[in-house]
């Protein structure tokens, strides 16, 4: 039976943390907040516990998990031949939303890494997650705490809706701060390569390293080197249509025509847009969710998944969203919308 533990998000009570930490050490599944999204954690070195993650989520075995650690020094518990750049990045960005892909030690089960010889690792920047890792003393493998392919959870109620009958413990620490997943940076090749954009921006990494490459393929088949690379991911129940490659004013004109077309077909339309865009559709019979002001893409990222779920809760048939550029968190927003979309227009 699921046990829900409501905890202070900034000053987690040690006795409550102990309950969740003990559950992890016993091979149970524990959902907990990170600064990005809610994770579904298990002891990373307990293959049976890790297998329960895949069963609970309905996650394919070729999609690897990220190992969460309490301190950068714990990298040596999962990785061999750690390059100097990893320590540099850890010093700069940990705790924080950056996952590093490193050569793995054999102690890490193949199920965690989709059978590959590399492993993703990060130190989360959330008081609850850090307290849980320190109290348990173990490495915690944790993908997002949702049904596979569905929109990632940014609060405890999202986890309950998706996995309430499939997990052992839910640590409720309120809303997550960033709202999208970590950036995944591959350090196993000749040059640091962004596999998944996220909470640390490309511009930040270039500032630190001088240059980084980015994997342009939206997906590839076979065992994945990183989570979040499958072509379809993060999707709401409603059909999401993503408008990409248009200037803002042109996009808004095309979207208005699409709204009218969908309404004429008897479909309920939801708009997932910034405030400035929503003003163009005042008076139309649509459901709206504001991502905030276009000048604050961090707020848009924070509200993105919550918006998808809110519009689903309003039983819309189709959600319309447009591209917000690639500067800062815009690149991560673009990645999530592209993968969540059933259609990309024009």
N, C-alpha and C positions, 0 to 999 in steps of 0.2 A: 504494500500500500504506500502511495506517495506521501512523503513527509515534506511539508512546506515550512521553511525557516525564514522568517522575516527579520532582516538584519539591518543595522545602520550602515548606509553605503560608504560613509567616510571614516567611521570609527567602529568597525565591526566588533561585536562582543565576543571575547575569546571563548566563552563557554558554548556559544552558538557555532562558532567556527569549528570547535572541536568535534561537534556532532557530525558536521559535514566531512571533516578530515578523516574521522574514523570510518565513515561510510566508504570513502575512496579507498582507504587501506584494506577494507574488507571485500574489495572487488565490485562495489556497487557503482551505479551511474548517478552522478551528481551534476545538476545544472547550476551554473553560477554566472554572475555578471562579470564581464570584462569591460574595458573602456570602449571596445568596438561593438560587439554584440554579445548575447548570452551564449555561453559555451556548454557543451554536454561532455563532462569529463569522466575519465576512467584512468586507472593506473596504467601508464604507458608500457610498463614492462610485464603486465599481466595479460597475456594473450586472450584468455577467456573473457576478461573484463572488456578489453578492446573490441572483441567480437560482438559483445552486447551493444556497443555503440552502433555498429553497422546494422544490426537487427532492428534496434529501436528506430533508427532513422530511415530504414529501407535504403541504405547507402551502398552503392556498388563498391566492390573490393578494390577496383582500380583507382579509386579516389582517395588519396592519402590524407593523413591527419597531421595537425600541427602539435608538437610537444611543447607544453607550457612549463617554464622553469621559474624558480624563485629568484635566481641571481645569475648574472652572466657566467660566473665561475662554474655553474652547473652544465655549461656546454660540454665540458670534458666528460660528462657522464653519458653523453649520447653521440659525441662526434670525435672523429680522429682527424689528424692533420688539419687543425683549425687554422685558417689563414690569418695573417695579421690584420687584414681589413675587417674581419669579423669582430675582433676585439675593438677596433676603432669605431665601428658602427654601434656596437653594444654600449660603448662609453658615451656616444653621442645621443642615441635614441632609446635606450632601455632604462627603466621600464617604458614601454611604448608600443605603438601599433606597427612594428616592423618585424616580419618573420624572415629569418635567414635560412637558406638551404645550404646544408653542409654535408660532407661525407659522414656516413653513419657508422657507429660501432655495431658489431654483431649482436650485442645485447638487446638492441631495439628490434622488436618483432617485425617480420616482413609485412604483417597486416597493417601496421602503422604507416609504412612507407610505400604501400602498393607494390612491394617486392623490389623496389629500386634500392640502390646503394647510397641514397642520400636521404636526409631527414630535415624537416622544417622545424625551427625552434624559435621561441620568443619569450621575453619576460613581459607579462601584461602590466599595464599601468592603472590598475584598479585596486583600491585598498582591500576589498573583499577577496579578489582573486589572489593577491599576493599573500594575504593572511592565510588563506586556504592552502596554498602551496607550501608555505613555511611550516604550518602546523602539521601537515601530512608528511612532509619531508620526501615526497615522491615526485617523480616526473608524471605530468598529467597530459594525456592525449585528449584533445578537445576540439571537435568541429563545432559549428553553430548548432544550437539546440532546437532544431526544427525538422519536420519531415523532409527527406531529401528532395531537392529541387524547388522547395517552397521558399517564400520570402523569409529572410533571416529575422530572428526575434530580438527586439530591443527593449523588452520589458518582460516581467515574469508571466503576465497573462498570455503573451504570445506563446511562451513555452508550454503553458498549461493547455492551450488550445491545440497545439500540435502533438505534444508528447506526454500529456498528463497521466495517461494510463500505461506508460512504457518505461518510466524512469523511477528511481528510488527516492531521490532527494532533490528539491528545488530550493535554492537559496535566493530569496527575493531581496535584491538590493536596489530596487527602483529602476529607473530608465538608465540605459547606457549613455555615455557622454558623446562618443563620436558617431556611432550609428551605422557605420560600414566597417567591413573587415579590415584586417591589417594588410599593409603592402607586403608582398612576397618578393624577396630579392635572392636570386640564385648566385651563390658564390663558388659553384663547382666548375665553372667554365673559365674561359680566358679573360672575360670581362664581366663585372657585376651586371646582372640582367634582371629587370623588373618582369616578373611573370604575372603578377596580379597587382594592379594599382590599388592603393588603399589609404590608410590613415597617415602615412608619411608620403609626401608628394615627390614627384620626379624632380622638381626644382630643389627641394631640400637635399635630396641625395646627390644631385650634381654639385651643389654647394659644398658638400662634404667630400666627395670623391673626385670631383673634376669632370667626370663623365660616367654615364651609365647607358646601357642599351635597354631596349624594351622589346619584349616579344610581341610582334604584331599579329600573329595568328590568334584568332579568338578561341580556337579550340584545336585539339588534335586527338586522334584515337589512341587506344591502348592505355597502359598504366600511366597515370599522371605524375609529373614531378612535383606538382603543387595542387592544393585544393582550389576550386573556383575557376578551372580552365575548361570545363565542359561547355558545349555550345549553348545549352539551355539550363538555366540555373536561376535561383532567386525569384521565381515567378509567382505572381498572385494567381488566384483562381480565375479572375476575369482575364479576358484577352487584352494584353498590353500592346499598344501600337506606338512605336517610337519613331519620331520624325527627326531624321538625321541628314546633315549635309546641306541644309538650307539656311539662308540668312534669316534672322529673327522675324522680320516683318513678313517675309515670304512664308515662313513656317506657320505663322499665325493665320494668314489667309488660307493656306491649305488645310489647317486644322479646323477652321470654321466650316469649310465645305465638308470635311469629314464628319464633324458633329451633326450637321444637317442631314447627311446621308444616313448615319447610324440611327438618328431619331426617326427618320422616315421609315426605317426598317423595324421600328418598335423596340429598339434596344435602349437600355439605360446607360448613359454615358457618364464617366467620371474623368475629371481633369486633374492631373498631378503636375502642378506647374508653380513657378514663382509668382509672387503677387502681381508684378507688372504684367505678366501674361494673362492672368485671370481677369484683369480689368477689361480685356478685349471681348470677353464673353458674358458680360453682365446681362442678365435678363433671359438668357437661354436656359431651358429646362435640363440642367446638368448638375451633377454632384461635383463639388470642388474640394481639393485638399491643397493648401498652400505650402510650398516648400520654403517660404520666407522671401526675403528680398534677393534679387539677382546678384547684388553686390556682395552677398555673404553666402558663398557656396558651401562653407562648412555647415551652416545651418541647413542648407538644402540636403547635404549628405546625412546630417543627423535625422532629418525628417523623412528621408526617402522610403525606407522600409515601413515605417509607421504609417505613411501615407498609402502605400499599397494595401496594407492590411485594413486601414480605415475604410477605403473605398470598397474593398471586398465585403466588409461588414455592412455597407450600404447597398449590397446586392447589385452593383453595377455589372453590366455585361462586358463593357469595354472600357479600358483606361487609356487616355491619350497623354503622351509626354513628349517633350522635345529636348534636343541636345542643348547643353549649357556650356559647351566649349571644353577645352582640355587644360586650362590653367588651374594650378593648385588641385583641389579635390575634384575639379570638373572631370579629370581623366578617369577617376574612380567611379564617379556618377555615371559617366558614359558607359563604362564597362558593365556596370550592374544593369542599367537600362537595356543595353544591347542584348545581354544574356537573358534578361527577364522577358523580353519582347517576343510575342508570337509573330509579329510583322515589323519590319523596318522599312519606312517609307521616306521619300518617294522611291 
